[in-house]
Amino acid sequence: MARICEVCGKKPMAGNHVSHAHNRVPRRFLPNLQNTRVKLPSGAVKSIQVCTNCIKSGKIQKAA
């Protein structure tokens, strides 16, 4: 399964580890995804991967 938020579409970003000697090595910044049970507008409950920013901002409604 891809590491993509199913609400906002946030994906991994590319960057570098930079040491004190300024040696650069490629790395990935992964989004903080959580498996959550979400109540959909239709009333159904579904388990999806959502980033913590979407959970905090109230873009989803958690199922009881």
N, CA, C, O and CB atoms as a CASP TS submission, in Angstrom:
PFRMAT TS
TARGET T0000
AUTHOR 0000-0000-0000
METHOD Language model
MODEL 1
PARENT N/A
ATOM      1  N   MET     1       0.839  -1.184   0.000  1.00  0.00           N
ATOM      2  CA  MET     1       0.000   0.000   0.000  1.00  0.00           C
ATOM      3  C   MET     1       0.885   1.250   0.000  1.00  0.00           C
ATOM      4  O   MET     1       1.880   1.319   0.722  1.00  0.00           O
ATOM      5  CB  MET     1      -0.955  -0.003   1.221  1.00  0.00           C
ATOM      6  N   ALA     2       0.509   2.226  -0.815  1.00  0.00           N
ATOM      7  CA  ALA     2       1.282   3.454  -0.920  1.00  0.00           C
ATOM      8  C   ALA     2       1.149   4.277   0.357  1.00  0.00           C
ATOM      9  O   ALA     2       0.128   4.218   1.043  1.00  0.00           O
ATOM     10  CB  ALA     2       0.831   4.273  -2.136  1.00  0.00           C
ATOM     11  N   ARG     3       2.191   5.043   0.665  1.00  0.00           N
ATOM     12  CA  ARG     3       2.176   5.883   1.860  1.00  0.00           C
ATOM     13  C   ARG     3       1.595   7.241   1.485  1.00  0.00           C
ATOM     14  O   ARG     3       2.314   8.238   1.415  1.00  0.00           O
ATOM     15  CB  ARG     3       3.609   6.034   2.469  1.00  0.00           C
ATOM     16  N   ILE     4       0.290   7.267   1.246  1.00  0.00           N
ATOM     17  CA  ILE     4      -0.397   8.485   0.833  1.00  0.00           C
ATOM     18  C   ILE     4      -1.617   8.679   1.718  1.00  0.00           C
ATOM     19  O   ILE     4      -2.378   7.739   1.949  1.00  0.00           O
ATOM     20  CB  ILE     4      -0.802   8.423  -0.669  1.00  0.00           C
ATOM     21  N   CYS     5      -1.806   9.900   2.214  1.00  0.00           N
ATOM     22  CA  CYS     5      -2.994  10.223   3.008  1.00  0.00           C
ATOM     23  C   CYS     5      -4.198  10.188   2.078  1.00  0.00           C
ATOM     24  O   CYS     5      -4.190  10.807   1.014  1.00  0.00           O
ATOM     25  CB  CYS     5      -2.860  11.626   3.711  1.00  0.00           C
ATOM     26  N   GLU     6      -5.235   9.458   2.486  1.00  0.00           N
ATOM     27  CA  GLU     6      -6.418   9.306   1.636  1.00  0.00           C
ATOM     28  C   GLU     6      -7.345  10.513   1.699  1.00  0.00           C
ATOM     29  O   GLU     6      -8.331  10.568   0.964  1.00  0.00           O
ATOM     30  CB  GLU     6      -7.182   8.063   2.033  1.00  0.00           C
ATOM     31  N   VAL     7      -7.046  11.488   2.568  1.00  0.00           N
ATOM     32  CA  VAL     7      -7.873  12.689   2.663  1.00  0.00           C
ATOM     33  C   VAL     7      -7.239  13.841   1.880  1.00  0.00           C
ATOM     34  O   VAL     7      -7.875  14.425   1.004  1.00  0.00           O
ATOM     35  CB  VAL     7      -8.074  13.090   4.138  1.00  0.00           C
ATOM     36  N   CYS     8      -5.982  14.165   2.201  1.00  0.00           N
ATOM     37  CA  CYS     8      -5.348  15.330   1.576  1.00  0.00           C
ATOM     38  C   CYS     8      -4.353  14.964   0.482  1.00  0.00           C
ATOM     39  O   CYS     8      -3.929  15.841  -0.270  1.00  0.00           O
ATOM     40  CB  CYS     8      -4.649  16.147   2.624  1.00  0.00           C
ATOM     41  N   GLY     9      -3.964  13.680   0.370  1.00  0.00           N
ATOM     42  CA  GLY     9      -3.047  13.262  -0.681  1.00  0.00           C
ATOM     43  C   GLY     9      -1.578  13.511  -0.377  1.00  0.00           C
ATOM     44  O   GLY     9      -0.741  13.493  -1.280  1.00  0.00           O
ATOM     45  N   LYS    10      -1.259  13.746   0.909  1.00  0.00           N
ATOM     46  CA  LYS    10       0.143  13.977   1.287  1.00  0.00           C
ATOM     47  C   LYS    10       0.970  12.740   0.976  1.00  0.00           C
ATOM     48  O   LYS    10       0.554  11.621   1.276  1.00  0.00           O
ATOM     49  CB  LYS    10       0.262  14.342   2.792  1.00  0.00           C
ATOM     50  N   LYS    11       2.166  12.939   0.361  1.00  0.00           N
ATOM     51  CA  LYS    11       3.036  11.843  -0.060  1.00  0.00           C
ATOM     52  C   LYS    11       4.425  12.020   0.547  1.00  0.00           C
ATOM     53  O   LYS    11       4.726  13.075   1.105  1.00  0.00           O
ATOM     54  CB  LYS    11       3.124  11.772  -1.606  1.00  0.00           C
ATOM     55  N   PRO    12       5.285  10.982   0.441  1.00  0.00           N
ATOM     56  CA  PRO    12       6.675  11.152   0.877  1.00  0.00           C
ATOM     57  C   PRO    12       7.383  12.203   0.034  1.00  0.00           C
ATOM     58  O   PRO    12       7.119  12.353  -1.159  1.00  0.00           O
ATOM     59  CB  PRO    12       7.432   9.818   0.801  1.00  0.00           C
ATOM     60  N   MET    13       8.296  12.931   0.690  1.00  0.00           N
ATOM     61  CA  MET    13       9.107  13.933   0.005  1.00  0.00           C
ATOM     62  C   MET    13      10.553  13.478   0.003  1.00  0.00           C
ATOM     63  O   MET    13      10.952  12.691   0.861  1.00  0.00           O
ATOM     64  CB  MET    13       8.969  15.324   0.677  1.00  0.00           C
ATOM     65  N   ALA    14      11.341  13.953  -0.938  1.00  0.00           N
ATOM     66  CA  ALA    14      12.756  13.604  -1.030  1.00  0.00           C
ATOM     67  C   ALA    14      13.586  14.728  -0.448  1.00  0.00           C
ATOM     68  O   ALA    14      13.222  15.901  -0.533  1.00  0.00           O
ATOM     69  CB  ALA    14      13.168  13.321  -2.492  1.00  0.00           C
ATOM     70  N   GLY    15      14.716  14.348   0.147  1.00  0.00           N
ATOM     71  CA  GLY    15      15.632  15.327   0.715  1.00  0.00           C
ATOM     72  C   GLY    15      16.972  14.677   0.970  1.00  0.00           C
ATOM     73  O   GLY    15      17.274  13.625   0.405  1.00  0.00           O
ATOM     74  N   ASN    16      17.775  15.291   1.810  1.00  0.00           N
ATOM     75  CA  ASN    16      19.097  14.777   2.122  1.00  0.00           C
ATOM     76  C   ASN    16      19.339  14.761   3.628  1.00  0.00           C
ATOM     77  O   ASN    16      18.891  15.651   4.350  1.00  0.00           O
ATOM     78  CB  ASN    16      20.166  15.612   1.425  1.00  0.00           C
ATOM     79  N   HIS    17      20.062  13.724   4.095  1.00  0.00           N
ATOM     80  CA  HIS    17      20.700  13.777   5.410  1.00  0.00           C
ATOM     81  C   HIS    17      21.911  14.662   5.204  1.00  0.00           C
ATOM     82  O   HIS    17      22.665  14.451   4.255  1.00  0.00           O
ATOM     83  CB  HIS    17      21.091  12.324   5.977  1.00  0.00           C
ATOM     84  N   VAL    18      22.120  15.640   6.058  1.00  0.00           N
ATOM     85  CA  VAL    18      23.298  16.498   5.923  1.00  0.00           C
ATOM     86  C   VAL    18      24.093  16.394   7.212  1.00  0.00           C
ATOM     87  O   VAL    18      23.613  16.790   8.274  1.00  0.00           O
ATOM     88  CB  VAL    18      22.900  17.990   5.619  1.00  0.00           C
ATOM     89  N   SER    19      25.321  15.857   7.126  1.00  0.00           N
ATOM     90  CA  SER    19      26.164  15.688   8.297  1.00  0.00           C
ATOM     91  C   SER    19      26.860  17.003   8.645  1.00  0.00           C
ATOM     92  O   SER    19      26.772  17.981   7.902  1.00  0.00           O
ATOM     93  CB  SER    19      27.199  14.577   8.060  1.00  0.00           C
ATOM     94  N   HIS    20      27.548  17.010   9.774  1.00  0.00           N
ATOM     95  CA  HIS    20      28.291  18.197  10.195  1.00  0.00           C
ATOM     96  C   HIS    20      29.374  18.538   9.171  1.00  0.00           C
ATOM     97  O   HIS    20      29.717  19.707   8.991  1.00  0.00           O
ATOM     98  CB  HIS    20      28.918  17.978  11.589  1.00  0.00           C
ATOM     99  N   ALA    21      29.911  17.518   8.504  1.00  0.00           N
ATOM    100  CA  ALA    21      30.923  17.734   7.459  1.00  0.00           C
ATOM    101  C   ALA    21      30.281  18.069   6.110  1.00  0.00           C
ATOM    102  O   ALA    21      30.966  18.157   5.090  1.00  0.00           O
ATOM    103  CB  ALA    21      31.811  16.489   7.316  1.00  0.00           C
ATOM    104  N   HIS    22      28.978  18.251   6.119  1.00  0.00           N
ATOM    105  CA  HIS    22      28.172  18.593   4.936  1.00  0.00           C
ATOM    106  C   HIS    22      28.177  17.479   3.883  1.00  0.00           C
ATOM    107  O   HIS    22      28.019  17.741   2.690  1.00  0.00           O
ATOM    108  CB  HIS    22      28.689  19.888   4.311  1.00  0.00           C
ATOM    109  N   ASN    23      28.361  16.234   4.339  1.00  0.00           N
ATOM    110  CA  ASN    23      28.172  15.096   3.440  1.00  0.00           C
ATOM    111  C   ASN    23      26.670  14.902   3.276  1.00  0.00           C
ATOM    112  O   ASN    23      25.932  14.864   4.260  1.00  0.00           O
ATOM    113  CB  ASN    23      28.869  13.785   3.993  1.00  0.00           C
ATOM    114  N   ARG    24      26.223  14.780   2.039  1.00  0.00           N
ATOM    115  CA  ARG    24      24.787  14.641   1.790  1.00  0.00           C
ATOM    116  C   ARG    24      24.472  13.251   1.274  1.00  0.00           C
ATOM    117  O   ARG    24      25.132  12.743   0.367  1.00  0.00           O
ATOM    118  CB  ARG    24      24.302  15.701   0.790  1.00  0.00           C
ATOM    119  N   VAL    25      23.445  12.637   1.870  1.00  0.00           N
ATOM    120  CA  VAL    25      23.000  11.297   1.507  1.00  0.00           C
ATOM    121  C   VAL    25      21.481  11.363   1.320  1.00  0.00           C
ATOM    122  O   VAL    25      20.785  11.914   2.173  1.00  0.00           O
ATOM    123  CB  VAL    25      23.409  10.227   2.605  1.00  0.00           C
ATOM    124  N   PRO    26      20.961  10.818   0.235  1.00  0.00           N
ATOM    125  CA  PRO    26      19.521  10.896  -0.010  1.00  0.00           C
ATOM    126  C   PRO    26      18.693  10.227   1.088  1.00  0.00           C
ATOM    127  O   PRO    26      19.101   9.218   1.662  1.00  0.00           O
ATOM    128  CB  PRO    26      19.197  10.261  -1.342  1.00  0.00           C
ATOM    129  N   ARG    27      17.523  10.806   1.369  1.00  0.00           N
ATOM    130  CA  ARG    27      16.597  10.238   2.334  1.00  0.00           C
ATOM    131  C   ARG    27      15.176  10.581   1.911  1.00  0.00           C
ATOM    132  O   ARG    27      14.964  11.359   0.981  1.00  0.00           O
ATOM    133  CB  ARG    27      16.893  10.758   3.764  1.00  0.00           C
ATOM    134  N   ARG    28      14.199   9.988   2.607  1.00  0.00           N
ATOM    135  CA  ARG    28      12.787  10.288   2.345  1.00  0.00           C
ATOM    136  C   ARG    28      12.142  10.810   3.614  1.00  0.00           C
ATOM    137  O   ARG    28      12.389  10.283   4.699  1.00  0.00           O
ATOM    138  CB  ARG    28      12.033   9.035   1.827  1.00  0.00           C
ATOM    139  N   PHE    29      11.323  11.832   3.492  1.00  0.00           N
ATOM    140  CA  PHE    29      10.521  12.334   4.595  1.00  0.00           C
ATOM    141  C   PHE    29       9.137  11.709   4.428  1.00  0.00           C
ATOM    142  O   PHE    29       8.419  12.035   3.483  1.00  0.00           O
ATOM    143  CB  PHE    29      10.461  13.925   4.615  1.00  0.00           C
ATOM    144  N   LEU    30       8.762  10.814   5.340  1.00  0.00           N
ATOM    145  CA  LEU    30       7.493  10.114   5.236  1.00  0.00           C
ATOM    146  C   LEU    30       6.408  10.839   6.027  1.00  0.00           C
ATOM    147  O   LEU    30       6.679  11.343   7.117  1.00  0.00           O
ATOM    148  CB  LEU    30       7.637   8.673   5.728  1.00  0.00           C
ATOM    149  N   PRO    31       5.187  10.899   5.501  1.00  0.00           N
ATOM    150  CA  PRO    31       4.089  11.504   6.261  1.00  0.00           C
ATOM    151  C   PRO    31       3.719  10.614   7.441  1.00  0.00           C
ATOM    152  O   PRO    31       3.867   9.395   7.369  1.00  0.00           O
ATOM    153  CB  PRO    31       2.857  11.737   5.355  1.00  0.00           C
ATOM    154  N   ASN    32       3.239  11.215   8.522  1.00  0.00           N
ATOM    155  CA  ASN    32       2.846  10.474   9.714  1.00  0.00           C
ATOM    156  C   ASN    32       1.424   9.951   9.509  1.00  0.00           C
ATOM    157  O   ASN    32       0.450  10.623   9.848  1.00  0.00           O
ATOM    158  CB  ASN    32       2.941  11.370  10.996  1.00  0.00           C
ATOM    159  N   LEU    33       1.319   8.746   8.950  1.00  0.00           N
ATOM    160  CA  LEU    33       0.016   8.161   8.643  1.00  0.00           C
ATOM    161  C   LEU    33      -0.438   7.240   9.763  1.00  0.00           C
ATOM    162  O   LEU    33       0.359   6.509  10.351  1.00  0.00           O
ATOM    163  CB  LEU    33       0.067   7.395   7.319  1.00  0.00           C
ATOM    164  N   GLN    34      -1.738   7.291  10.048  1.00  0.00           N
ATOM    165  CA  GLN    34      -2.343   6.440  11.069  1.00  0.00           C
ATOM    166  C   GLN    34      -3.526   5.716  10.439  1.00  0.00           C
ATOM    167  O   GLN    34      -4.279   6.301   9.661  1.00  0.00           O
ATOM    168  CB  GLN    34      -2.790   7.274  12.320  1.00  0.00           C
ATOM    169  N   ASN    35      -3.685   4.434  10.781  1.00  0.00           N
ATOM    170  CA  ASN    35      -4.872   3.699  10.348  1.00  0.00           C
ATOM    171  C   ASN    35      -6.020   4.077  11.281  1.00  0.00           C
ATOM    172  O   ASN    35      -5.953   3.833  12.485  1.00  0.00           O
ATOM    173  CB  ASN    35      -4.620   2.144  10.350  1.00  0.00           C
ATOM    174  N   THR    36      -7.072   4.673  10.721  1.00  0.00           N
ATOM    175  CA  THR    36      -8.194   5.109  11.539  1.00  0.00           C
ATOM    176  C   THR    36      -9.504   4.640  10.932  1.00  0.00           C
ATOM    177  O   THR    36      -9.644   4.522   9.714  1.00  0.00           O
ATOM    178  CB  THR    36      -8.193   6.632  11.694  1.00  0.00           C
ATOM    179  N   ARG    37     -10.458   4.378  11.813  1.00  0.00           N
ATOM    180  CA  ARG    37     -11.810   4.040  11.364  1.00  0.00           C
ATOM    181  C   ARG    37     -12.581   5.341  11.239  1.00  0.00           C
ATOM    182  O   ARG    37     -12.734   6.081  12.210  1.00  0.00           O
ATOM    183  CB  ARG    37     -12.525   3.042  12.354  1.00  0.00           C
ATOM    184  N   VAL    38     -13.069   5.614  10.027  1.00  0.00           N
ATOM    185  CA  VAL    38     -13.693   6.892   9.708  1.00  0.00           C
ATOM    186  C   VAL    38     -15.152   6.672   9.348  1.00  0.00           C
ATOM    187  O   VAL    38     -15.503   5.718   8.654  1.00  0.00           O
ATOM    188  CB  VAL    38     -12.950   7.597   8.556  1.00  0.00           C
ATOM    189  N   LYS    39     -16.000   7.582   9.838  1.00  0.00           N
ATOM    190  CA  LYS    39     -17.407   7.562   9.465  1.00  0.00           C
ATOM    191  C   LYS    39     -17.565   8.401   8.200  1.00  0.00           C
ATOM    192  O   LYS    39     -17.297   9.602   8.214  1.00  0.00           O
ATOM    193  CB  LYS    39     -18.319   8.099  10.627  1.00  0.00           C
ATOM    194  N   LEU    40     -17.997   7.775   7.110  1.00  0.00           N
ATOM    195  CA  LEU    40     -18.155   8.454   5.829  1.00  0.00           C
ATOM    196  C   LEU    40     -19.455   9.249   5.805  1.00  0.00           C
ATOM    197  O   LEU    40     -20.345   8.988   6.615  1.00  0.00           O
ATOM    198  CB  LEU    40     -18.126   7.440   4.673  1.00  0.00           C
ATOM    199  N   PRO    41     -19.588  10.220   4.889  1.00  0.00           N
ATOM    200  CA  PRO    41     -20.833  11.003   4.801  1.00  0.00           C
ATOM    201  C   PRO    41     -22.069  10.142   4.540  1.00  0.00           C
ATOM    202  O   PRO    41     -23.181  10.524   4.905  1.00  0.00           O
ATOM    203  CB  PRO    41     -20.708  12.039   3.703  1.00  0.00           C
ATOM    204  N   SER    42     -21.876   8.977   3.906  1.00  0.00           N
ATOM    205  CA  SER    42     -23.013   8.093   3.643  1.00  0.00           C
ATOM    206  C   SER    42     -23.453   7.340   4.898  1.00  0.00           C
ATOM    207  O   SER    42     -24.493   6.682   4.895  1.00  0.00           O
ATOM    208  CB  SER    42     -22.657   7.098   2.542  1.00  0.00           C
ATOM    209  N   GLY    43     -22.656   7.438   5.982  1.00  0.00           N
ATOM    210  CA  GLY    43     -22.985   6.751   7.225  1.00  0.00           C
ATOM    211  C   GLY    43     -22.213   5.464   7.421  1.00  0.00           C
ATOM    212  O   GLY    43     -22.252   4.882   8.505  1.00  0.00           O
ATOM    213  N   ALA    44     -21.508   5.005   6.389  1.00  0.00           N
ATOM    214  CA  ALA    44     -20.729   3.774   6.484  1.00  0.00           C
ATOM    215  C   ALA    44     -19.436   4.033   7.262  1.00  0.00           C
ATOM    216  O   ALA    44     -18.978   5.171   7.364  1.00  0.00           O
ATOM    217  CB  ALA    44     -20.414   3.217   5.072  1.00  0.00           C
ATOM    218  N   VAL    45     -18.860   2.966   7.805  1.00  0.00           N
ATOM    219  CA  VAL    45     -17.592   3.058   8.526  1.00  0.00           C
ATOM    220  C   VAL    45     -16.536   2.341   7.708  1.00  0.00           C
ATOM    221  O   VAL    45     -16.743   1.216   7.255  1.00  0.00           O
ATOM    222  CB  VAL    45     -17.700   2.449   9.963  1.00  0.00           C
ATOM    223  N   LYS    46     -15.386   3.010   7.520  1.00  0.00           N
ATOM    224  CA  LYS    46     -14.310   2.455   6.706  1.00  0.00           C
ATOM    225  C   LYS    46     -12.980   2.738   7.388  1.00  0.00           C
ATOM    226  O   LYS    46     -12.817   3.781   8.022  1.00  0.00           O
ATOM    227  CB  LYS    46     -14.333   3.044   5.267  1.00  0.00           C
ATOM    228  N   SER    47     -12.030   1.820   7.262  1.00  0.00           N
ATOM    229  CA  SER    47     -10.693   2.015   7.806  1.00  0.00           C
ATOM    230  C   SER    47      -9.791   2.551   6.702  1.00  0.00           C
ATOM    231  O   SER    47      -9.636   1.923   5.655  1.00  0.00           O
ATOM    232  CB  SER    47     -10.127   0.691   8.396  1.00  0.00           C
ATOM    233  N   ILE    48      -9.192   3.728   6.949  1.00  0.00           N
ATOM    234  CA  ILE    48      -8.334   4.353   5.948  1.00  0.00           C
ATOM    235  C   ILE    48      -7.058   4.863   6.616  1.00  0.00           C
ATOM    236  O   ILE    48      -6.985   4.979   7.840  1.00  0.00           O
ATOM    237  CB  ILE    48      -9.077   5.511   5.227  1.00  0.00           C
ATOM    238  N   GLN    49      -6.041   5.170   5.778  1.00  0.00           N
ATOM    239  CA  GLN    49      -4.802   5.768   6.267  1.00  0.00           C
ATOM    240  C   GLN    49      -4.916   7.280   6.144  1.00  0.00           C
ATOM    241  O   GLN    49      -5.137   7.811   5.056  1.00  0.00           O
ATOM    242  CB  GLN    49      -3.562   5.235   5.479  1.00  0.00           C
ATOM    243  N   VAL    50      -4.763   7.978   7.286  1.00  0.00           N
ATOM    244  CA  VAL    50      -4.931   9.422   7.327  1.00  0.00           C
ATOM    245  C   VAL    50      -3.729  10.032   8.029  1.00  0.00           C
ATOM    246  O   VAL    50      -3.247   9.481   9.019  1.00  0.00           O
ATOM    247  CB  VAL    50      -6.252   9.815   8.042  1.00  0.00           C
ATOM    248  N   CYS    51      -3.235  11.172   7.528  1.00  0.00           N
ATOM    249  CA  CYS    51      -2.119  11.845   8.192  1.00  0.00           C
ATOM    250  C   CYS    51      -2.629  12.541   9.448  1.00  0.00           C
ATOM    251  O   CYS    51      -3.812  12.865   9.556  1.00  0.00           O
ATOM    252  CB  CYS    51      -1.432  12.865   7.238  1.00  0.00           C
ATOM    253  N   THR    52      -1.724  12.766  10.393  1.00  0.00           N
ATOM    254  CA  THR    52      -2.113  13.338  11.680  1.00  0.00           C
ATOM    255  C   THR    52      -2.604  14.777  11.538  1.00  0.00           C
ATOM    256  O   THR    52      -3.404  15.234  12.355  1.00  0.00           O
ATOM    257  CB  THR    52      -0.942  13.286  12.650  1.00  0.00           C
ATOM    258  N   ASN    53      -2.143  15.497  10.520  1.00  0.00           N
ATOM    259  CA  ASN    53      -2.639  16.864  10.310  1.00  0.00           C
ATOM    260  C   ASN    53      -4.125  16.860   9.989  1.00  0.00           C
ATOM    261  O   ASN    53      -4.852  17.739  10.451  1.00  0.00           O
ATOM    262  CB  ASN    53      -1.861  17.554   9.180  1.00  0.00           C
ATOM    263  N   CYS    54      -4.593  15.893   9.207  1.00  0.00           N
ATOM    264  CA  CYS    54      -6.016  15.799   8.872  1.00  0.00           C
ATOM    265  C   CYS    54      -6.833  15.403  10.095  1.00  0.00           C
ATOM    266  O   CYS    54      -7.957  15.875  10.267  1.00  0.00           O
ATOM    267  CB  CYS    54      -6.237  14.786   7.738  1.00  0.00           C
ATOM    268  N   ILE    55      -6.277  14.538  10.947  1.00  0.00           N
ATOM    269  CA  ILE    55      -6.979  14.124  12.160  1.00  0.00           C
ATOM    270  C   ILE    55      -7.115  15.315  13.109  1.00  0.00           C
ATOM    271  O   ILE    55      -8.191  15.563  13.652  1.00  0.00           O
ATOM    272  CB  ILE    55      -6.233  12.953  12.856  1.00  0.00           C
ATOM    273  N   LYS    56      -6.020  16.048  13.304  1.00  0.00           N
ATOM    274  CA  LYS    56      -6.025  17.196  14.226  1.00  0.00           C
ATOM    275  C   LYS    56      -6.941  18.314  13.752  1.00  0.00           C
ATOM    276  O   LYS    56      -7.632  18.930  14.564  1.00  0.00           O
ATOM    277  CB  LYS    56      -4.616  17.737  14.395  1.00  0.00           C
ATOM    278  N   SER    57      -6.959  18.587  12.443  1.00  0.00           N
ATOM    279  CA  SER    57      -7.725  19.701  11.913  1.00  0.00           C
ATOM    280  C   SER    57      -9.209  19.401  11.774  1.00  0.00           C
ATOM    281  O   SER    57      -9.992  20.290  11.438  1.00  0.00           O
ATOM    282  CB  SER    57      -7.176  20.100  10.592  1.00  0.00           C
ATOM    283  N   GLY    58      -9.609  18.142  12.032  1.00  0.00           N
ATOM    284  CA  GLY    58     -11.023  17.802  12.000  1.00  0.00           C
ATOM    285  C   GLY    58     -11.567  17.552  10.602  1.00  0.00           C
ATOM    286  O   GLY    58     -12.771  17.682  10.382  1.00  0.00           O
ATOM    287  N   LYS    59     -10.716  17.198   9.661  1.00  0.00           N
ATOM    288  CA  LYS    59     -11.174  16.936   8.304  1.00  0.00           C
ATOM    289  C   LYS    59     -11.895  15.596   8.203  1.00  0.00           C
ATOM    290  O   LYS    59     -12.583  15.331   7.217  1.00  0.00           O
ATOM    291  CB  LYS    59     -10.001  16.968   7.341  1.00  0.00           C
ATOM    292  N   ILE    60     -11.737  14.748   9.227  1.00  0.00           N
ATOM    293  CA  ILE    60     -12.424  13.458   9.240  1.00  0.00           C
ATOM    294  C   ILE    60     -13.247  13.360  10.517  1.00  0.00           C
ATOM    295  O   ILE    60     -13.006  14.080  11.486  1.00  0.00           O
ATOM    296  CB  ILE    60     -11.411  12.274   9.136  1.00  0.00           C
ATOM    297  N   GLN    61     -14.209  12.467  10.500  1.00  0.00           N
ATOM    298  CA  GLN    61     -14.997  12.187  11.694  1.00  0.00           C
ATOM    299  C   GLN    61     -14.745  10.752  12.086  1.00  0.00           C
ATOM    300  O   GLN    61     -15.087   9.835  11.340  1.00  0.00           O
ATOM    301  CB  GLN    61     -16.516  12.447  11.460  1.00  0.00           C
ATOM    302  N   LYS    62     -14.140  10.540  13.265  1.00  0.00           N
ATOM    303  CA  LYS    62     -13.812   9.198  13.715  1.00  0.00           C
ATOM    304  C   LYS    62     -15.072   8.422  14.048  1.00  0.00           C
ATOM    305  O   LYS    62     -16.049   8.988  14.539  1.00  0.00           O
ATOM    306  CB  LYS    62     -12.888   9.249  14.926  1.00  0.00           C
ATOM    307  N   ALA    63     -15.046   7.119  13.776  1.00  0.00           N
ATOM    308  CA  ALA    63     -16.163   6.242  14.119  1.00  0.00           C
ATOM    309  C   ALA    63     -16.065   5.863  15.581  1.00  0.00           C
ATOM    310  O   ALA    63     -14.970   5.733  16.127  1.00  0.00           O
ATOM    311  CB  ALA    63     -16.179   4.977  13.228  1.00  0.00           C
ATOM    312  N   ALA    64     -17.204   5.689  16.206  1.00  0.00           N
ATOM    313  CA  ALA    64     -17.230   5.319  17.629  1.00  0.00           C
ATOM    314  C   ALA    64     -16.895   3.872  17.844  1.00  0.00           C
ATOM    315  O   ALA    64     -16.874   3.405  18.982  1.00  0.00           O
ATOM    316  CB  ALA    64     -18.580   5.611  18.227  1.00  0.00           C
TER
END
